[in-house]
């Protein structure tokens, strides 16, 4: 069985930028915030796995039911990983939301007066970060539960099994399943326990980094989009945005454009109002992102932007 490590992907996030000023503003801000958020996530997710008590896992794998293993992982995540993720998002995402709102005000074709101290705005910013943490934490718990059953069927020794399970923390269900297969492949190939431990740690770190990259790309675009939307809502209250202005979905016009995003402009040919959701193949969405690593944006205009779709 092949146990070679996965190749590192170096594809650019955007090959062909959109000419729309709002799109360019959003991506400029998201790109600037991405490295720090990615690196912070790598640290948080790595430490979350290391915080799982290996001795307790080994004991439960030897004499306890699977439920105790799941409880150990989830308790460890709630005690360490989740608070650390909350702190990271609280430190970085609200600033990006506000920066995006301020940059959108400067980019807009109408005069906008942005009030950073608006209580309603600050409340919305705080709520935004909390919602995003809940979504990531839910995915983490799903990965733990989905992979536990299959990992017991791989025939690994208890020590390697415990290290494989500890690596689930912070991954998606799909990544956790791939880690199970990778670890089982090492055992099937007769790799020594010491060497297997080293290879498993490396593969776990690669998966964590990919997870961090995906979250960081998604959350920076989403936070920047949220900032734009909050600015437009505030501008409407101040009388600067009237009903003649509509929101239009703008895609990234390169060969990585996915079918889901490509369909959205056509589903909303006349744009949508400020409080209306865009119709998408996945249901109603207030603003990007539509899916992980979505690169779309929204413009506010009285006319539909020209797009090659």
N, C-alpha and C positions, 0 to 999 in steps of 0.2 A: 504493500500500500504506500502511496506517495505521501511523504511527510514534509516536502519542501515548503518553505514559507511563501506567503502570497507576495506578489510583486507590489512595489509601491507605486501608486497612481499619481501622476503629476499633471493631469489635465487642468487647464486653466478654468477658473470658475465662470468667466465670461470670455468668449472668443470675439463676439461682435457686439459692441455696446449699442444701446438704443440712442437715437438722436434727441429724444425727449429730455428737456432740462430737469424735470422732476425725477425721472429715472436716474439720470447722472448724479444728481444731488444725493439721492437715496443710496446709491451704490458707493459713492465716494465716502460717505459717513460709515456705512456698513463695513467697507474694506478697511478703514482705519481702526475700527473697533474689534475686528475679527481676531487678530493675533493674540491680544491680551486675553480675550474671552476663551479662545481655544486653549491657550496654555494653562489658564486657570482651571478649565474643565479637566484637562489631563491630570493635573495635580489632585483635584477633588476626587475624580473617579478612581485614580490609582490608589490613593490613600484609603478610600472607602473599601476597596478590596483587601488591602493589607490590614485594616482594622478588624476584619472578621476573625474571631478566635479560632486558630487552626486546631488547637487541642480539643476544643468542644466539638468541632466538626468531625474530627477523627473519632472521638468517643461515640457520637451519635451514629456515625456510619458503621461502627462496629456493633453497637448494641441497641440503638434506638430506632424508632420508626422515621420514615422520610419527613414527616411533619415537623419533627424537631430540627431537622436540617434547614427547612424552609423558614421556620421561626427564628433560628439563629441568624440567618442571612438578612431577613427583613428587620429584625431588631437592631442589628448592627448598622444597617442603612439608615434607619430612623434616628439612631443615636449619633452617628457621625457624618455620613455622606449627605443626608438631606439637609441638616443645618448648614453644612459647609456650602452646599449648592445655593441655599437661600442667601447666604452672606455674599457669595460671588455675584449672583444676579442683582442683589440689592446695591452692590458697589458699582456695577457696570451698566446695567440696562436702563435704569431711570435717566442717567446722564445722556445716553444715546437717544432716548425718546425725546428729551428736551432739546438736545442739539439738532435733531432732525426737524423739530418744530421751528426752531429759530432759522435753520437753513432754508426751510420751505418758505418761510416768510420773506427771505431775501430773494428767493428764486421766482416767487409768484409774479404774475403780470398785473395783479391788483395790489393796492397798498394794504398791508396787513400790520396790525399792531399787536405783537405777541406779548402777553403778560405771563412771565414765568411763575409768579407768585399766586396765580389764580388758584384758590383752594380746590375747585372742582378738577382742575388740571392735575394738581399734585395728587389728589385722591385717585384719579384714573391711572396715573403713572404707577403708584404703589400697587394698585390692584392688578395691573398688567403683569408686573414681575411675579407676583404670587401665583397667578394663573399658569404662567409658563413653567414654574417649578413643579406644580402639581402634575402637569402633563408628563414631564420627564420622569418624575418619581413613579408615576403609574406604569410607564414603560419598563422601568427598572424592575418593579415587582412582578410584572408579567413575564419578563425574561427569566427571573428566578424560578417561578412556578412552572413555566413551560419546559425548562431544561432539566429539572430535577429528576423527573421520571425516566427520561431516556439515559441519563448519565449512569444510573444504576445498572443498566443492561450492557455496559461496555466491557465488563470483566477486568477493570483496572484494579491495581492494589489500592488499599485504603488511603495510603499517603498521597498517591497521585490523584486519586478521586477527590480528596479533600481540597487539593490545590486547584483542580479543575473547577470545582463548585465555587470556591472563593473568587475565582475570576469572573463569575457571572455578574457580580455587582457592578452596575454602571453600563452594562451592555444591553442591546436590544434582544428580543427573543431569537431573531435570526442569527445574530452574532453569537449568542450563547450556544445555540445548536451547533454552529460551526466549530466552536471551541471544544465541544464534546466530541465531534468527529475527529478533530485534529488530535486530541489527547488519546482517543481510542486507536488512532492510526499509529501513534508512537508505541503504544503497548503491543499492538499486533506485529509491529516490525521488530520487536525485541530490543528497543532502545533501553539502555541502562537507566535506572531510576534517577541517578544524578544528572545525566544528560537530558533525560525527559523533563526534569524539573526546570532546567535552564531553557530548553526550547519552548516549554509551555509558558514560562514567564515572558519570553520574548513575544510569543504570539498573542498572549493576553494584552501586552502593552501596545502592540500594533492595532488590535481591535479597539482598545480604549482610545487610542489617538484618532482612529477613524470616527468613532462615536463622538469624540470631542469636536472634530472638524465639522461633522454634520450638524451637531447642535449649534455650534458657533455660527456657521454660515446661515442656518435657518433663523436663529434668534436675533442676529444683527439686522438681517433684512426685515424681519417681523417688527422689531423694535423701532427701526427707522420708519417703517410704514405706519406704525401706530402713532409716532410723533407727528407725521404729516397729517394724519386724520384728526388728531387732537387740535392741531393748529387751525385746520379748516373749520372745525366745530366752534372754536373760540372766535374766529373771524366772522362767522355767521352771526354770533351773538352780538358782536360789535358793529354789525351792519355792513361789513366789507364783502361778504359773499351772499349773492342773491340766488334766486331759483333758476336763473338762466345758466348758471354754471353747473356742469354735471361732472361726475367722476367717471373716468374711462380706464379700463384695464390695459396696461402696456406690457407686452411680452419682450423677452430678450431675443433678438432676431439672429440666432446662430444655429448651428447644426445640432446643438444639444437641447433645443426647444422640445419639450415633451408634449404629447397629444393632449394631456389634461389642460395645460396652460394655453396651448394654441387655440383651444375651443372657446375660451372665455370671452374674448372680444366679440366673436360672432354671436354668442348667447346674450350679449348685452350691447347691441349695435347703437342704441341711443344713450348709452351710459346709464348711470344710476344716481339717485339723489344722495345727499350727504349721509342720511341715516338708513339708506337702503343697502341690502346685500347684493353682491354680484351673483348671478346664477352661474354655477360651475358644474362640471360632471360629478363633483363630489358633494353638491348641495350649496346652500347659500354661504357666502364668505364676505365679511365686511371689507377686508383688504388683504393683500398678500401677507404671509405666505399661504399658498394653497397646499403645499406638501413639503417634506424635508428637502432642503437646499433649493427651494423655489427662488427664482431670480426676477420675478415680475415686480412691477410697480404700478402706481395709480397716478393719473394726472387729473387736475381740475381745470376744465376748459368749457367754453361755450360751443366748441365744435369738436367733432370726432377726430382724433389724431390719425394720420395715415400710417398704416402698418402693413408690412409684407407678410401676410399670413395665408 
